[in-house]
Amino acid sequence: MNSIPAPTIEYGTLAPLLVVFGAAVIGVLVEAFAPRYLRKAIHVPLTLLSLLGAFALVLVQVLRGQVSTTAAAMGAIAVDGPSLFIWGVILVLSFVCVLLINDEGHFVASAAAVPGSADEEEAETVTGGAGHTEVYPLVLFAVGGMLLFPASHDLLMMFVALEVMSLPLYLLCGLARRRRLLSQEASMKYFLLGAFSSAFFLYGTAMVYGYAGTVSLPGINQALAEGAALDPLLMIGLALLGVGLLFKIGAAPFQAWKPDVYQGAPTPITALMASGTLVAAVGAVLRVFWVGLGNLDWNWRPVIWVIAALTMVVGSVLAITQTEIKRMLAYSSIAHAGFLLVGVMATFGSAQQNAVSLKAILFYLAVYGITTVGAFAIVTLVRDPGGEAGHLSRWAGLGKRAPILAGVFAFFLLAFAGIPLTSGFFGKYAVFAAALNSGTQPGDSMGGWMAGLVVVGVVASAVAAFFYVRVIVLMFFSEPAADGPAIVVPSAGTVAVIAVALLVTVGVGLYPESMLSVANEAASSLFIR
């Protein structure tokens, strides 16, 4: 009888993943066996140290030149240069988000209790006002899924990563201490729409498997080079995969969930989703479209062109109509997803051109992610009696009441707008320049269309600058209300988050070469492409 060969697992290569998932499992055991009064004291250092340790392991692989040229775990996980760069970015973003999560007052004491009921009041009394400590292992599982998602080298592994990333976030969105009904509504909307998108992705995987006979991304790419490119199974599968992936980055017309979920979720979780989830999802889009569907780029690029243009326009225009700060930032995130899709489009030409495009996308993800976390950290500090001061009218005159806080927030908004001497300017410039350069490649039938897409992006950026500047004008050129919101004294963790975000935004805006060189090094080792 033939024996089944044992699988080959490269534990050293996968060590960052294993550390995060291992800490998540330990966190579950802590919830099961540790007394309530000790749980947070165990969870916080366990979570922070695991993220820090995973980041150190990523650095070790990079500094030792141990970037693999073959997929690990029997070909299921690609730990190449872009994966390691994205892992490092996600780990840094999740570390600073955990510092925000650690602040008191964000999470409810009992998620199962009806909002405003006696059960909820009793839970507050029993826990002494402390929130759910389950958030720490849930965050670790979500971060583990974020790490696995962009590194998945076959579609089934990517689906597993998608669910591991999404399921904890569905729960975390419903755990806000204040505005409980809004938080639960956000959680339910995210769950239902996320379940639909996962079903689309899985059905698309089945269709592509029916065409290619494999779910491996290199195998699909090879099947495209040898088979019929207009096969109905392939076309349907491509469309369904695109729906599942574009939903996660909030691209139009799949963006409707973002404003509601961002508004209702606890703000530290909103920061984690707006930064880490977007980074992971864009990495997965690159992995599927560049590695798996690289031989079909003449087919999917026109569709992505339309989606990128629509996403930039929808995000920028609808943000103008928003009167709630987190919803405005949600539409800003939608617009930035469109800018990133411009970089995804810039894939036609030589391997060198593709590396330039990938460098621009990686750079954009890093600088946008850290600025986003800093902006949401400031949102947590401006509060009304019922919770965070979400309505823009409550931010009037903030520059006179708290000039430093308002000044830092204004700088983050200018970075989102892409104003020179901020990291956001170089991020947009790198993506648009890569798109224009791609459009000049010989034989690219979409050369003129790429220039048109960049024009749409520039116009959308100008429109977006309006609503960013509107908030700045409101803060510094309006009189504060007599019953204006309170400015909470920030904890050491929140101060650290804002300081790091500010330093990176300013530092990269003045000296972008270091970050660009790291992104360029990472971009040179993408599998196949």
C-alpha positions in Angstrom: 0.0 0.0 0.0 1.4 3.4 -1.0 2.1 5.7 1.9 1.0 9.3 1.9 4.1 11.6 1.9 4.4 14.0 4.8 3.9 17.6 3.9 6.9 19.9 3.9 6.5 23.0 6.1 9.1 25.7 6.2 8.6 26.8 9.8 11.4 29.4 9.7 9.9 31.1 6.7 6.4 31.0 8.2 7.5 32.0 11.7 5.9 35.5 11.8 2.5 33.9 10.9 3.0 31.1 13.5 3.9 33.6 16.3 0.7 35.6 15.7 -1.6 32.6 15.4 0.1 30.9 18.4 -0.4 34.0 20.6 -4.1 34.1 19.5 -4.6 30.5 20.6 -2.8 31.3 23.9 -5.2 34.3 24.3 -8.2 32.0 24.0 -6.8 29.8 26.7 -6.3 32.8 28.9 -10.0 33.7 28.5 -10.9 30.2 29.4 -8.8 29.7 32.5 -7.5 33.0 33.9 -9.6 34.9 36.4 -11.3 38.0 35.0 -9.2 40.5 37.0 -5.9 39.0 35.6 -6.9 38.7 31.9 -6.1 42.2 30.7 -2.8 42.2 32.5 -1.9 39.0 30.5 -3.5 39.9 27.2 -1.9 43.3 26.6 1.8 42.2 26.9 1.1 38.9 25.1 -0.5 40.7 22.2 2.1 43.5 21.9 5.0 41.1 22.4 3.7 38.7 19.8 3.3 41.4 17.2 6.7 42.8 18.0 8.3 39.4 17.8 6.6 38.7 14.5 7.9 42.0 13.1 11.4 41.1 14.4 11.2 37.8 12.6 10.3 39.6 9.4 13.3 41.8 9.8 15.5 38.8 10.3 14.5 37.2 7.1 15.0 40.5 5.2 18.4 41.4 6.7 19.7 37.9 6.2 18.6 37.9 2.6 16.4 34.9 3.3 13.6 36.0 0.9 12.4 32.7 -0.6 12.2 32.1 -4.4 9.7 29.2 -4.0 6.3 29.1 -2.3 6.3 27.6 1.2 3.8 25.1 2.8 3.6 22.8 -0.3 3.2 25.8 -2.6 0.3 27.4 -0.7 2.0 30.5 0.8 4.3 32.9 -1.1 6.8 34.6 1.3 8.4 36.8 -1.3 9.6 40.4 -1.1 6.1 42.1 -1.3 4.7 39.6 1.3 7.4 40.5 3.7 7.0 44.2 3.1 3.2 43.9 3.6 3.7 41.8 6.7 5.9 44.4 8.2 3.4 47.2 7.5 0.5 45.2 8.9 2.4 44.3 12.0 3.4 47.9 12.7 -0.2 49.1 12.0 -1.7 46.4 14.2 0.8 47.2 17.0 -0.2 50.9 17.2 -3.9 49.9 16.9 -3.6 47.7 19.9 -2.2 50.7 21.8 -5.5 52.4 21.0 -7.5 49.4 21.9 -5.8 49.3 25.3 -7.4 52.6 26.3 -10.4 52.2 28.5 -13.9 53.1 27.4 -14.0 51.8 23.8 -15.6 48.4 24.4 -18.7 47.1 26.0 -18.6 44.9 29.1 -21.1 42.4 27.8 -21.8 42.0 24.1 -24.7 39.7 24.7 -26.6 42.2 26.9 -29.4 44.3 25.3 -28.3 47.9 25.0 -29.5 50.0 28.0 -30.8 46.9 29.8 -30.4 45.9 33.4 -28.1 43.0 32.2 -25.7 45.5 30.6 -25.7 47.6 33.8 -25.0 44.5 35.9 -22.1 43.6 33.5 -20.6 47.1 33.9 -20.8 46.7 37.7 -19.3 43.2 37.8 -16.4 44.1 35.5 -15.7 47.4 37.1 -16.3 49.2 33.8 -13.7 47.2 32.0 -14.5 46.2 28.4 -14.3 42.8 26.7 -10.9 41.3 27.1 -11.8 38.9 24.3 -10.9 41.7 21.9 -7.2 40.9 22.2 -7.2 37.3 20.8 -9.9 38.3 18.3 -7.5 41.1 17.0 -4.6 38.6 16.8 -6.7 36.2 14.7 -7.7 39.1 12.5 -4.1 40.2 12.1 -3.1 36.6 11.4 -5.7 36.5 8.6 -4.4 39.8 7.3 -0.9 38.4 7.1 -2.0 35.2 5.3 -4.4 36.9 2.9 -1.9 38.7 0.6 0.7 35.8 0.9 -1.7 33.1 -0.2 -0.4 31.4 -3.4 -3.6 29.4 -4.2 -7.2 30.4 -4.1 -8.3 28.0 -1.4 -5.7 29.2 1.0 -6.8 32.8 0.2 -10.4 32.0 1.0 -9.4 30.5 4.4 -7.3 33.6 5.1 -10.2 35.8 4.1 -12.5 34.1 6.6 -9.9 34.1 9.4 -9.4 37.9 8.8 -13.1 38.7 8.5 -14.9 36.7 11.2 -13.2 38.4 14.1 -13.8 41.8 12.6 -17.5 41.1 12.3 -17.6 40.5 16.1 -15.3 43.4 17.0 -17.5 45.9 15.1 -20.4 45.2 17.4 -18.6 45.7 20.7 -18.6 49.5 21.0 -19.4 50.7 24.6 -21.4 53.7 23.4 -23.9 53.9 20.5 -24.6 50.2 21.1 -27.4 49.9 18.6 -25.4 51.7 15.9 -22.5 49.4 16.6 -24.6 46.2 16.5 -26.2 47.4 13.2 -22.7 48.0 11.8 -21.7 44.5 12.8 -24.7 42.9 11.2 -24.4 44.8 8.0 -20.7 43.9 7.7 -21.4 40.3 8.5 -24.2 39.9 5.9 -22.4 41.8 3.1 -19.1 40.1 4.0 -20.8 36.7 3.8 -22.1 37.5 0.3 -18.7 38.6 -0.9 -17.1 35.5 0.5 -19.6 33.4 -1.3 -18.8 35.2 -4.5 -15.1 34.6 -4.0 -15.6 30.9 -3.3 -17.9 30.4 -6.3 -15.4 32.2 -8.4 -12.7 29.8 -7.2 -14.8 26.8 -8.2 -15.3 28.3 -11.7 -11.7 29.0 -12.2 -10.8 25.5 -11.0 -13.2 24.1 -13.5 -11.3 26.0 -16.2 -7.7 25.5 -15.1 -7.9 22.2 -13.2 -6.0 23.8 -10.3 -6.4 26.5 -7.7 -2.7 27.4 -7.6 -2.1 30.9 -8.9 1.0 29.9 -11.1 -1.1 26.9 -12.4 -3.9 29.2 -13.4 -1.4 31.6 -15.0 0.0 28.6 -17.0 -3.5 27.4 -18.0 -4.3 30.9 -19.3 -1.1 30.8 -21.5 -2.1 27.5 -23.0 -5.9 27.5 -23.1 -8.8 29.6 -24.4 -8.9 33.0 -22.8 -12.6 33.6 -23.5 -13.9 30.4 -21.9 -17.2 31.1 -20.1 -16.0 29.3 -16.9 -13.0 31.6 -16.8 -15.0 34.8 -17.4 -17.6 34.0 -14.8 -14.9 32.9 -12.3 -12.9 36.1 -12.9 -15.9 38.3 -12.4 -16.9 36.5 -9.1 -13.3 36.6 -7.8 -13.2 40.3 -8.6 -16.4 41.0 -6.6 -15.0 39.2 -3.5 -11.7 41.0 -3.6 -12.9 44.5 -4.6 -15.5 44.3 -1.8 -12.7 44.0 0.8 -10.9 47.2 -0.4 -14.2 49.0 -0.7 -14.1 49.8 -4.4 -17.2 51.1 -6.1 -19.8 49.8 -6.6 -19.1 47.5 -3.6 -18.3 50.3 -1.2 -21.7 50.7 0.5 -20.7 48.9 3.7 -17.7 51.1 4.5 -19.4 54.3 5.8 -21.9 52.5 8.1 -19.3 50.0 9.4 -16.6 52.7 10.0 -19.1 54.9 11.9 -20.6 52.2 14.1 -17.5 50.2 15.0 -15.3 51.1 18.0 -12.8 53.7 16.6 -9.7 51.6 17.3 -11.3 48.8 15.3 -12.2 51.3 12.6 -8.5 52.3 12.5 -7.4 48.7 12.2 -9.8 48.0 9.3 -9.0 51.3 7.5 -5.3 50.5 7.6 -4.5 46.8 8.1 -7.4 45.4 6.2 -6.9 47.7 3.2 -3.2 46.8 3.1 -4.0 43.1 3.2 -6.8 43.3 0.6 -4.7 45.3 -1.9 -1.9 42.8 -1.5 -4.4 40.0 -2.3 -5.7 41.9 -5.4 -2.1 42.1 -6.6 -1.5 38.5 -5.9 -4.5 37.3 -7.9 -4.5 39.7 -10.8 -0.7 40.0 -11.3 0.4 36.4 -10.5 -2.7 34.3 -11.2 -4.3 36.3 -14.0 -1.2 38.0 -15.5 -1.7 36.4 -18.9 -5.2 37.8 -19.0 -4.4 41.4 -18.2 -5.6 42.6 -21.6 -9.0 41.4 -20.5 -9.3 42.6 -16.9 -7.5 45.9 -17.2 -10.5 47.7 -18.9 -12.8 46.5 -16.2 -10.4 47.7 -13.4 -10.1 51.0 -15.3 -13.8 51.6 -15.0 -13.9 50.5 -11.3 -10.8 52.7 -10.4 -12.3 55.8 -12.0 -15.7 55.1 -10.4 -14.2 54.5 -7.0 -12.2 57.7 -7.1 -15.2 59.8 -8.2 -17.7 58.2 -5.7 -15.3 58.5 -2.8 -14.4 62.1 -3.5 -17.8 63.4 -4.4 -19.8 61.7 -1.7 -17.3 62.7 1.0 -18.3 66.3 0.4 -21.9 65.6 1.6 -20.9 64.0 4.9 -21.4 65.7 8.2 -20.0 62.9 10.4 -16.2 62.7 10.8 -15.9 58.9 10.6 -18.1 58.7 7.6 -16.1 61.4 5.9 -12.9 59.4 6.6 -14.7 56.3 5.3 -15.4 57.9 1.9 -11.8 59.2 1.9 -10.7 55.6 2.3 -12.9 54.7 -0.7 -11.2 57.4 -2.8 -7.8 56.1 -1.8 -8.7 52.6 -2.8 -9.4 54.0 -6.2 -5.9 55.7 -6.3 -4.4 52.3 -5.4 -6.3 50.6 -8.2 -4.6 53.1 -10.6 -1.3 51.4 -9.6 -2.8 48.0 -10.1 -3.6 49.0 -13.6 0.0 49.9 -14.3 1.0 46.3 -15.1 1.7 46.3 -18.8 5.3 46.1 -20.0 8.6 44.7 -18.8 9.4 43.2 -15.4 11.2 46.4 -14.6 8.0 48.4 -15.3 6.0 46.1 -13.1 8.5 46.4 -10.3 8.2 50.2 -10.5 4.4 50.0 -10.3 4.6 47.5 -7.4 7.0 49.8 -5.5 4.6 52.7 -5.8 1.7 50.6 -4.5 3.7 49.3 -1.5 4.9 52.8 -0.7 1.4 54.2 -0.8 0.1 51.4 1.4 2.7 52.1 4.1 2.3 55.8 4.3 -1.5 55.9 4.0 -1.9 53.2 6.6 0.1 55.0 9.3 -1.5 58.4 8.6 -5.0 56.8 8.9 -4.3 55.3 12.3 -3.0 58.7 13.5 -6.2 60.4 12.3 -8.5 57.9 14.0 -6.4 58.2 17.2 -7.3 61.9 17.3 -10.9 61.2 16.7 -11.0 59.1 19.9 -9.9 62.2 22.0 -12.8 64.6 21.0 -15.8 63.5 22.9 -19.3 64.5 23.8 -21.2 63.1 26.9 -22.7 60.4 24.7 -19.4 59.3 23.2 -17.1 60.6 20.5 -18.0 63.9 18.9 -18.8 62.6 15.4 -20.8 65.5 13.9 -18.5 68.0 12.1 -20.3 70.9 13.8 -18.9 69.8 17.1 -15.4 70.2 15.7 -15.9 74.0 15.1 -13.3 76.1 16.9 -11.2 73.1 18.0 -8.1 74.9 16.8 -8.7 77.6 19.5 -9.5 75.1 22.3 -6.8 72.5 21.5 -4.4 74.0 18.9 -1.8 71.2 19.0 -4.4 68.5 18.6 -6.2 70.3 15.8 -2.9 71.2 14.1 -1.8 67.5 14.0 -5.2 66.4 12.7 -5.0 69.2 10.0 -1.6 67.9 9.0 -3.0 64.3 8.6 -5.8 65.7 6.5 -3.3 67.5 4.2 -1.4 64.3 3.8 -4.7 62.6 2.7 -5.1 65.4 0.2 -1.6 64.8 -1.2 -0.3 68.3 -0.3 3.5 68.6 -1.0 5.9 68.0 1.9 3.7 65.2 3.2 4.0 61.5 2.7 0.6 61.5 0.9 2.0 63.7 -1.9 4.8 61.2 -2.7 2.4 58.3 -2.5 0.0 59.7 -5.1 2.9 61.0 -7.2 4.5 57.5 -7.3 1.2 55.8 -8.3 0.3 58.3 -11.0 3.8 58.4 -12.4 3.9 54.6 -12.6 0.5 54.6 -14.4 1.7 57.2 -16.9 4.9 55.3 -17.5 3.0 52.1 -18.1 0.8 53.8 -20.6 3.9 54.8 -22.7 5.1 51.2 -23.1 5.2 50.0 -26.8 2.2 47.8 -27.7 0.0 48.9 -24.8 -3.4 49.4 -26.3 -4.6 51.3 -23.2 -1.8 53.8 -23.3 -4.1 56.8 -23.8 -6.6 55.4 -21.4 -4.0 55.3 -18.6 -3.3 59.0 -19.1 -7.1 59.6 -18.9 -7.3 57.6 -15.7 -4.5 59.7 -14.2 -6.4 62.8 -15.1 -9.5 61.4 -13.3 -7.3 60.7 -10.3 -5.9 64.3 -10.3 -9.4 65.8 -10.5 -10.6 63.5 -7.8 -7.7 64.5 -5.6 -8.6 68.2 -6.1 -12.2 67.5 -5.2 -11.1 65.5 -2.1 -8.9 68.5 -1.1 -12.1 70.5 -0.7 -13.6 68.5 2.1 -10.3 68.1 3.9 -9.7 71.9 3.8 -13.4 72.4 4.9 -12.6 70.6 8.1 -9.5 72.6 8.7 -11.3 75.9 8.1 -14.0 74.7 10.5 -11.5 73.9 13.2 -9.4 77.1 12.9 -11.7 79.8 11.6 -15.0 79.1 13.5 -15.9 80.1 17.0 -16.1 77.2 19.4 -19.5 76.4 20.9 -20.1 77.1 24.6 -21.1 73.5 25.1 -18.3 72.2 22.8 -16.9 68.7 23.2 -14.4 67.8 25.8 -10.8 67.0 24.8 -9.8 63.8 26.7 -6.4 63.7 28.2 -4.7 61.1 26.0 -3.1 58.0 27.5 0.6 57.2 26.9 -0.4 54.7 24.2 -2.5 57.2 22.3 0.2 59.8 22.5 2.7 57.3 21.1 0.4 56.4 18.3 -0.1 60.0 17.3 3.6 60.8 17.6 4.6 57.9 15.5 2.1 58.7 12.8 3.1 62.3 12.7 6.8 61.5 12.6 6.3 59.1 9.7 4.0 61.4 7.8 6.5 64.3 8.2 9.7 62.2 7.8 8.6 60.5 4.6 7.2 63.7 3.3 10.6 65.3 3.6 12.8 62.3 2.9 10.9 59.7 0.9 14.0 58.0 -0.4 14.5 55.5 2.5 10.9 54.2 2.3 11.0 54.1 -1.5 14.2 52.1 -1.5 12.8 49.5 0.9 9.6 49.3 -1.3 11.8 49.0 -4.4 13.8 46.1 -2.9 10.6 44.3 -1.9 9.1 44.8 -5.3 11.9 43.2 -7.2 11.1 39.6 -6.0 7.4 39.1 -6.8 6.8 35.6 -7.9 6.3 35.3 -11.7 5.7 39.0 -12.3 
